Amino acid sequence: MADFAKRPEVTIETMGKVHNPSGAGVRAISTQVKNKTQKIREKEKAELDNAVSDDHETKVKDVGTARRNITRKKSTENEGTFDSHKKKQGGPGKGKWLDIQDGSLDDYADPVDVNDPLYDETKEGKYILSGGDALIGEEEPSGYYESEGKAIYGPMLTLPEFKIRLAESIREYFDSGDSDEVIRSIEELKCRSFHPEVVKKAISLSLDEGPRERELISRLLTCLHPTPLSDADMEEGFEILLQGLEELSIDCPDAKTMVGSFLARAVVDEVLPPAYLSTQNNERPGDPVVEKAVSLLSREHCTARLEHVWGPGDGRPVAELKTVLDQLLKEYLMSRELDEAARCVREMNASHFHHELVKRGVTHAMETADPKDALDAMSALFSFLTKNAIVSEYQVAKGISRLNKLLPDLSLDIPSAPELLSEFEIMVKERGCLPSSPKRVEVASPKPAENGTAQ
């Protein structure tokens, strides 16, 4: 067997004898190394005994286990100043650009001196932007936030809130007719960017009302221009109205005709420039609304006619209503168009005054060259109006009663008035224009003279 197979196991004690089997003259660990190691251990032990405990010293609870139980004492010196955006190795701050702190952008900083001509207070955080399109620097602040000490630019309300407040003011205006109160309420809302909505809301609300309310809205638009509604607000408001006209036509079939009348009236009242219709006519060729407005403005004496575009039911006095009735009845006796006459009576919106229509209609028929034919046409008109629920039977009966009271005066101008009135009463009874149980109207017959002749 070889000699190397008989060598003993190499250990700490025999390390120095591996290459020296006899071990003569060689020590396993020298005395110099032992002394140096002893000094290092003594020094470390002295340092541990005299060292002050560190707040951030890591302590291991379970020694010799694979589990890592590490606790760090909380710091009271820098507590609450940790910024997670600046920590490394991922987290919320990873991959983000931080503010440049090397001063390279100092030359491009905004002026901070109040006396600097380029100073802008909005850059110093002294303003608050609300909803809407706010033009900072071009318009005055809408309000002032006292607790923050900042100005507020933009509307103070949202668009739905503004429409609700505006609708309440306009409905109150329908009752009071005070345009100054509407102007005051619009200014108090402080929603300058929503002013075009005033035009659309006002006109759309009037479409469901009568001629009086539409006349009030036309006058209101005149009062609102040019303050608080500017030329641009008026044009944009009518533009919004024309865009949403299809939806309005669902609830109001005559919406396009009435909006065309509003457009023509606005041009006459100098609320809109005449060039606005030309622009709309080019942008909307064949639009019935624009064509209606152009046709109204193309008529002879259009200014005088458009001032009364909403008919006599716009709150005019009784004298003007009587004038309109005379024109309506004379035109009907010439044309005999029942539909046109019914439309005019409906637009009057004066159901309480229809008895005057009967009285004047019979009077004009008696004054014609052929009174019997004219009275037959009048009875046909009143029959058409009652069947279409435009004029009530009570108003027809009241008109005949008034004619009987005025019969002595009529007989002075029209000697045959009593006979003609009796014939007319029979006509309307046959056509069902009187109530089912009407009060009998006594016709004053002429008194006979002493010699037997009629006076």
Disulfide bonds with the S-S distance in Angstrom:
none
